[in-house]
Amino acid sequence: MFGDEQAEPLVEIGSVKRDAETGRVGVVQRTHDGAVRLQAVSSDERWEVDPEQLRDLTSIELLSARTALANYYSRNRV
């Protein structure tokens, strides 16, 4: 890197993360300008979060989130 440039956060697109500030769980949609955009696992709600506020889910939380996401897609035929 050069000078004051900062790298984009290393967050995998499509991963499921918890926003520690709000407690909401979302799927990583993209990273841009130092922020990460999440989409809720059970709605179309989207929000941006500082990557330092992202937390990994426990195995049980991840299973629950993936089930909610599958249910959302089956109801909305996406």
LOVONU-478973 format. One record per residue (C-alpha): residue in three letters; chain; residue number from 1; x, y, z. Coordinates in steps of 0.1 Angstrom, whole numbers, plus 5000, padded with zeros to 4 digits. Each point is the difference from the previous one (the first is absolute). Layout:
BEGIN
  residuo  cadena  num    px    py    pz
      Ala       A  NUM     X     Y     Z
...
END
This chain:
BEGIN
  residuo  cadena  num    px    py    pz
      Met       A    1  5000  5000  5000
      Phe       A    2  5010  5036  4995
      Gly       A    3  4999  5028  5025
      Asp       A    4  4968  5003  5019
      Glu       A    5  4980  4975  4979
      Gln       A    6  4981  4974  5019
      Ala       A    7  4990  4966  4987
      Glu       A    8  4964  4990  4998
      Pro       A    9  4990  4978  5030
      Leu       A   10  5005  4963  4995
      Val       A   11  4964  4989  5003
      Glu       A   12  4988  4972  4978
      Ile       A   13  4970  5009  4978
      Gly       A   14  4971  4976  5009
      Ser       A   15  5012  4993  5035
      Val       A   16  4976  5004  5029
      Lys       A   17  5010  5025  5027
      Arg       A   18  4986  5016  5032
      Asp       A   19  5000  5038  5002
      Ala       A   20  5013  5004  5036
      Glu       A   21  4986  5035  5003
      Thr       A   22  4964  4990  4992
      Gly       A   23  5000  4963  5006
      Arg       A   24  4985  4994  4965
      Val       A   25  5012  4971  4978
      Gly       A   26  5006  5005  4963
      Val       A   27  5015  4987  4969
      Val       A   28  5030  5019  4987
      Gln       A   29  4990  5016  4967
      Arg       A   30  5030  5022  4992
      Thr       A   31  5028  5021  5015
      His       A   32  5006  5036  4989
      Asp       A   33  5018  5031  5014
      Gly       A   34  5008  4982  5032
      Ala       A   35  4965  4989  5007
      Val       A   36  4983  4966  4997
      Arg       A   37  4964  4997  4987
      Leu       A   38  4979  4973  5016
      Gln       A   39  4966  4986  4990
      Ala       A   40  4978  4986  5028
      Val       A   41  4995  4962  4997
      Ser       A   42  4962  5002  5002
      Ser       A   43  4992  5032  4981
      Asp       A   44  5011  5024  4973
      Glu       A   45  5014  5024  5026
      Arg       A   46  5035  5012  4993
      Trp       A   47  5024  5021  5021
      Glu       A   48  5037  5009  5001
      Val       A   49  5023  4993  5029
      Asp       A   50  5036  5007  5010
      Pro       A   51  5019  4967  4994
      Glu       A   52  5014  5002  5035
      Gln       A   53  4964  4996  5013
      Leu       A   54  4996  4966  4982
      Arg       A   55  5001  4968  5020
      Asp       A   56  5000  4964  4990
      Leu       A   57  4970  4979  5009
      Thr       A   58  5001  4969  5022
      Ser       A   59  4992  4967  4982
      Ile       A   60  4964  5001  5014
      Glu       A   61  4995  5036  4990
      Leu       A   62  5013  4993  4965
      Leu       A   63  4977  4970  4996
      Ser       A   64  4970  5022  5012
      Ala       A   65  5010  5028  4976
      Arg       A   66  5004  4976  4970
      Thr       A   67  4966  4985  5008
      Ala       A   68  4984  5035  5001
      Leu       A   69  5017  5008  4967
      Ala       A   70  4987  4968  4984
      Asn       A   71  4965  5007  5013
      Tyr       A   72  5002  5036  4987
      Tyr       A   73  5010  4988  4965
      Ser       A   74  4973  4973  4999
      Arg       A   75  4973  5025  5010
      Asn       A   76  5012  5026  4975
      Arg       A   77  5010  4977  4971
      Val       A   78  5033  5018  4995
END
